[in-house]
């Protein structure tokens, strides 16, 4: 038999490789043979899962769907606010934020940094609620004489009494006046039941029955204790019910954020 020329032998070898069943049905693990059904199902499952994850991500990021990612219901009076009314971009670029965060994690930076959005601060609340006549502005409680109150209820932070995404109006429990007014004494007390008596008997739930904490409601404190707003109504107001105080306000909150 006449031996094949080198060219012919090369063509036969390439042909054998091209039609080799082992090459066609080679599995991902390197062994020959058809892929098992479990592997096919796994691949289909991964593909379907990725498609669903992408669909959910688009749904969460779609305009008007911010409530889907919120940690809870907006507080009473804030239902119509946009996320950006309170949540502002953190300073620096993404690269700078990552670098600063990394330095903090490895001990080269003392304080952590905000990533993406910065933490909501008092200034964000004041952008809508700043009032020059506020009876209890938060900065007032930074004075040394209120050290015990700061430890108890942190009144120097707006969020201590108005924690957002709770679905309420006020999140602190009524009776907090005791932390600052425990030694209250009044000359020419206008109330028929002296304030000293109320303090002595620890009737702290009665305070807001005569006094609007921030002083924004146009009202006159009663001189008869029996005319005070009941603590039950005040408690329901904290939870989100209608206000028991007069409707007229000295300065309504801004409808849109007003930085200055």
N, C-alpha and C positions, 0 to 999 in steps of 0.2 A: 504493500500500500504506500502510496506516495504521501510523505509527511506534509502536514499543512504548513503553509508559510506562516511566519510569525504574525503577520497581519491578520490571517484567518483565525489563529488561536486567540488573539486579543479580542476579536469580535465575538467569538463564542463565549469568552469569559464575561464580557460586559452584558451579553444577552442573558446569561445565567443569573447574574446579579439582579438584573432588571425585573425578572419574573419570579424571583425567589419568594416563596410564601413567607419565609422567616422575616424577610425585609419588609413585606407588606403588613404583616400582622404583629410586628414587634411591639411589645408592651412598654409602658413608661418605666418599669423597673429594670429594663434591659434584657429581660428573658423573652423568649419567643412564645408565640401562641396568642390566641384572641384575648382581649381585655375582659376580665370577669364582670358580671352584671353589677356587682357592688361598686366597682370603680366607675362604671357608666352612671349609676344612680348618684354617686357622690359628685361627679362633675356636673350633672344636671342640677343637683341641689345647690351647689356653689353658684352656678350661673343664675338660677332663680333668686337666690338670696341676695346677690349683688344687685340685681335689677330692683328688687323690693327696697333694698337699702337706699339706692339712688332715688327712687320714687318718694320714699319717706323724707329724705333730706330736702328734696325740692319742695315738698309740701310744707315742711317746717320753716323754710326760708322764704316762702311766698309772701308777698305783701298782705298785711291784714291778718296773718296767722300767728302773730307774736304771742297770743295768749296760750298757744299750744306748748310753748317752752317756758312760760312763766311759772315760778315756784308756787303760786297760789293766786287767789282772786285779789283784784285791786281793792284798796281800802275804799270805804264809802266816801264819795266825793271825787274820787280819782278814776272812776270807771272809764272815762272818755280820754284819758291821757295816753299819749303815745309813749313807747319805751324810751325814746330819746328825750322825753321831757325830764327824766331823772338820770338816765344812764348816759354819761358822756364819754367820749373816747379817752383812753388813757394817754398820757404824754409820751412822746417818742415814737419812733417807727417800730415795726414788728421786730426788725433785727435788733434794735436797741433794747427792746423789752426782753427778748430772749437772752441777750448778753447779760443784762442786769440780773435777770432771774437765775441764770447759771452761776453768776458770781455770788449770789446770795446762797445758793444751794451748796457751794463748795467753801463757804465761809469767808469770802473776800468782800462781802457787802453786808452791812449791819441790818438793813431793813429790806423786806420783800418789795416787789413792784407789782403794779396792776398790769394785767395782760388783756389787750383788746379794749375793755371798758374799765374805767376807774371806779373805785368804790364810791357809792353815793354819800355825800357829805352834807353838813348843815347848810352850806352855801347853795346847794341844789334846792333845798326846801325854801330857803329865803328868796330864791329866784321868783317864787310865786307868793310867798307868805310873809315877806318882811313887812313889819309894821312898826313905826317909830314909837308908838304908845304901848307896846306889848308889856304887860305886867310882869311876865316871867320870860324874858329873852334867854336863850340858852347860854350865851356868854356870861350872863349874870352869875351862873352857878360855878364858874371857874374860880371864884373868890375863895380864899383859904377857909373862911367860916363855913363853907358848904362841903367840906371834905367828907363828913359822914354821909351826907346826902348823895354825894358822888359814888361812894362805895355801895350804897343801898340800891339806888335806882338810876344812877348815871343821868341826871337831868340835864347835863351839859350837851347831850346828844338828842337831836330831834327824834331819831329812830328809837330811843328808849321808851317813848310814850306812843309813838306813831309808827310802829314797825310795819312796813309795807308788805303787800301780798298776804295779808291776814284776813281780808274780807271784813274788817271792822273799821271803826272810826278812831278809837283810842285803844291801845293794847296794854297799857299799864292798868293795874287794878285801882279802883277808887279808894281813897284813904291815904294817898301818898303825901298829903299836906303835913302829916305828922313828922316827916323827916326834916322839915325846916321850921315848923311853927310849934314845936313842943313846949316852948317857954313863952307862948304868946300872952301878953298882958296889954289891956287897952284902958285908957282913961276916957271917961265919958262914953262908955260903951252904949251904942245906939240900939242894941238888941235886947229884947225883954228877957231872954235867957242869956246871961253874960257869957262871953266867949271863954272866960276862965273856967266856967262850969263845964262847957262843952269839952275843953281840953282835959280837964280833970277826969271827966267820965269817958274820955277817949271816943267821943262821937265824931270821928274824923270823916265818916261818910256823909255828914251833914254839910260840910264846907261848901261843896259845889252846888248846894241847894240855894245859896245866896250869892255866890261869887262865880263869875265866869273866869276861868283860869287865865286866859290870854287877854281878857278885857276887850274883846272885839264886838261883843253884843251890846247894843244900846239898851241898858237896863239900870234900874235902881234897886239896890239891895233892900230887902224888906226889913222892917223893924220888929216884926212879930215872927217868932220862930215857927209858928204854925203856918205861916204863909210861904215858907221856903219850899222849893221844889223837892219832892221826895227822892230819897237815895235810889229807890227802885227805878224811877224814871231816868235819873242820871245814868244808872247802870245800863239801862236799855239804850240810851243815847250813845254810850260808849260802844255798844255792840253794833250800832248802825241804825237804830230807830230814829224817828223824826226828832228834831231838836226841841227840848222843853223850854229853851230860852227864847227871848223875843226874836222875831225874824229880821228886824232891821240890824244891819252890820255897819260898823264904823268904816271898815275898809275891806270889801270883798277880795277874795284871792284872785290873782291874775288868771286869766283863761289860758294864756300861753306863757312859756318861760320867758322871763325878763332879766337876763344877765346884766350886771352893771358892776 
